Amino acid sequence: MEFKDYYATMGVPRDATPAQIKQAYRKLARRYHPDVSKEPDAEARFKEVGEAYEVLRDPDKRAAYDQLGSGPRPGEQFRPPPDWGAGFDFRHDARQAGGEGPGFAFEGDPSEFFEALFGRAGGAQGRAHRARERGADHHARVIIDLAASLEGGTRTLTVGGRTLNVKIPKGIQAGQHIRLAGQGEQLPGEARAGDLLLEVSFAPHPLFRPEGRDLHFDLPIAPWEAALGASVAVPTPEGPVSLQVPPGSRAGTRLRLRGRGLPARPPGDLYATLQIALPPADTPATRAAYEAFAAATPFNPRSSLGAGS
Amino acid sequence: MTMQSLSVTLGRIVEEEEALNVDELSRLCAVEQSFILELVQEGVLESQGAAESRFVGRSLRRARLAVRLRRDLGINVAGAALAIELLERIETLERYQDSFPGGAR
């Protein structure tokens, strides 16, 4: 198994004080926290840091870990010594040690290395020894396509190594949760199983951008359609409809198609944001038309800049 | 491996369940009820009906986020409220930025 250098993970010397360790943890945790971080490997790094802190913050665990020295030579596999940990009492709930925080700062399993040394006592699963009436709920995040919410279809999701066919509830919004009853922790005996809760986000859709229960898309129109008004065909999740662009429309104006968003209760709206597309002056006829337009139209788009025409 | 057709599990939207009250929310977040009530006082959670009878909108997501921020970063309720507001503002701005074709991202 791979030896974990917890001091290197935390970026602290082996003789760091508890205060230094805590400070290093806080800095790294803010940097790699999956809810906050933009780093690509945030989740894995956060997990490593959480595990390192779990060991180094606890005087017993740290002393036991320090007995191992700085680990095997590069390329060698690590094996815990047979009498390792004798005389230390770290197989208690980490929560008793300090008031502040967690055993594990993440919802995941500790590394093989950690488990070999400390068992699962500090982990999320280790706490409950008393008989319980109900298994724990499990939580996970899933990314689904927008069509699943629009149509309410069945999708195959892989959650924690399990493959599940899930009937996606119609109209679900990003940030909402799907409950799969009885798919959480299973306890032996008569106890009721926990639920599995999936926090939903959407994969990017080529056309529609979801925002809560509403959907947004960009609607390109020609300059004359913007100026004179027009009836244009626009896409909606349920197929094209015709939309009235009012005369004198400006780029960035949003037009609402009521009730054409996600089929939630109540249904969301669909918003078209106008964009004015300019035809290229690449034929003599178009050039002539632009020139005639310019000649016919006294118009200075820069009048507000105060720099002349 | 035997060919076995997977059964289909019916998903329900937690946010639309009638029972998403303080009790259920604290259970779903694995946190004490007083923490949920503090989040209500801080204005982080949206509820419908009298006396926080039912939480709606982004309440569950926000409450779980607040729990994680407290647990992992030691952030208190007021700090979590601010962080959540800022994170949601970033989310909105990024969505807005993404909506410009050929934009900066």
Interface residues (C-beta under 8 A of the other chain):
Chain A: R26 A29 R30 H33 D35 V36 F46 G50 E100 G101 P102 A105 F106 A136 D137 H139 T154 T156 T163 L164 N165 V166 K167 I168 P169 G171 I172 G175 Q176 H177 I178 R179 L180 A181 Q183 L197 L198 E199 R209 E211 H216 D218 R265 T273
Chain B: L6 S7 V8 T9 L10 G11 R12 I13 V14 E15 E16 E17 R27 L28 A30 R58 L60 R61 R64 L65 R68 L69 R71 D72 L73 G74 A83 L87 R95 D98 S99 P101
